[in-house]
Amino acid sequence: MSEIVNYRKMTVEDIDVVYEIEKLSFTLPWTKDAFYNEMNINEHAYYVIAETDEGIVGYCGMWLVMDEAHVTNIAIHPDHRGKKLGGGLMEAAIETAKAQGAVLMTLEARVSNTVAQNLYRKLGFKNGGIRKRYYTDNYEDAIVMWVKFDE
């Protein structure tokens, strides 16, 4: 059974649900204030929401600066993982970035997060380097990945 998923731009009204998903997904979750700042102050921030008939099930944040998109965070609610929603959400984020004029997208992933890395590779991302001790909870390295969109 496949769920119908709607992808749309995040609004301030979505912050409470997004924050709950954030807390369930990360050892160092962003604060609710950080999401308010993204929605109200950061002119480069753009967030895509994945929504089903059950409500918001995931989100992807990015900063669109000049012709580059930098993914800041992406998460799917634990109850909805394994349903290919992350791939759909990343595809929606890529299409959004392209529509906003981006020609390149980049992100960091924990070196231990091979599930995410495999998803990104399926979407055309390549390894771009390592950020040593990037994650402050356990000082794990991050792998930098990027994709250049077709002209």
Secondary structure, 3 states (H helix, E strand, C coil): CCCCCEEEECCHHHHHHHHHHHHHHCCCCCCHHHHHHHHHCCCCEEEEEEEECCEEEEEEEEEEECCEEEEEEEEECHHHCCCCHHHHHHHHHHHHHHHCCCCEEEEEEECCCHHHHHHHHHCCCEEEEEECCCCCCCCCCEEEEEEECCC
